Amino acid sequence: MKINDDRIDEIGENHVGTSAKTPLRADAFDISDTEKIARIQESVKDILTTLGMDLEDDSLRGTPKRVAKAFVNELFMGLNPANKPNASTFENNYNYREMLVEKNIVVYSTCEHHLLPIVGRAHVAYISNGKVIGLSKMNRIVEYFAKRPQVQERLTMQVVQAMQEALGTDDVACVIDAKHLCVNSRGIKDIDSSTVTAEFGGKFKEKETKQEFLEYLKMDSDFQGL
């Protein structure tokens, strides 16, 4: 549904999300990454020219292509399902039945409202239901869903849903604490504020399990010298 300019003005600075699914058009992947880079390059060139920048200057000459490549290959690579990490799991042969928590996963994402950075940390936990997942895969799942225009609420939910699907259990939780440069560097320009979101599934909805998880997050993980 097309939103007219009056509706956009009405939304204003409000933080609007639509669903847990990233809004993609049906034809999102009808053209190749190479073609996307070429089109975005021309669009960036037009933006900079409109702003009055001299693209003949040596410093700016390659900027449109650099931005286009960064958008497709890095910043927004998580839009392409072909880049989804293979979340391989293994049998829990050692019968570890307690909570496993992966803390301080670095989050670099992009706010879909202003295309400005979101920078923070994700903390992900699960309780095995017979399967375990490689630790680095948890980081890669966070990275994959972060590398797209995002809202933090959706990112948190997508991480949990992906982990639940891979592990075959609802017992997954995620907390993200991040700074949004759309708040920190523009608008209200509050450089100290951060945003915390959480998604709790299965046993993590229970008060005791949720509290145990949150207590782990308070533990000092600064292992100096390592």
Buried (B, 14 or more C-beta within 10 A) or exposed (E): EEEEEEEEEEEEEEBEBEEBEBEEEEEEBEEEBEEBBEEBBEEBBEEBEEEEBEBEEEEBEEBBBEBBBBBBBEBBBBBBEEBEBEBEBEEBEEEEEEBBBBBEBEBBBBBBBBEBBBBBBBBBBBBBBEBBBBEEBBBBBBBBBBBBBBBBBBBBBBBBBBBBEBBEBBBBBBBBBBBBBBBBBEEEEEEEEBBEBBBBBBBBEEEEBBEBBBEBBEEEEEEEEE
